Amino acid sequence: MDMKKLMKQMQQAQAAAAKIQDDLAAKSVEGSASGLVTVTMNGHGKVTALKIKPEAVDPDDVEALEDLILVALQDAGAKADALQQDATRGLGIPGF
């Protein structure tokens, strides 16, 4: 096995992975719960924004708002996961 060729392939793989990470950081997804709560995440799954419509806030039913936030977070998280899978598909690196 040619070590120079192997090292070059490793460097190319590292450069590709770094570009993917940069691309994911620049992308965003939105998750929503009944349109009342919206969560925005970047492609790494980090929350960048949270919007709550006033009609979602009922002081007598805080649990409903908590549920809406949880659903919106889960929705956005699933979309961020899908972005990551799409971005790393075809790299041929185990675990990606």
Buried (B, 14 or more C-beta within 10 A) or exposed (E): EEEEEEEEEEEEBEEBBEEBBEEBEEBBBBBBBEEBBBBBBBBEBEBEEEEBEEEBEEEEEEEEBEBBBEBBBEBBBEBBBEBBEEBBEEEEEEEB
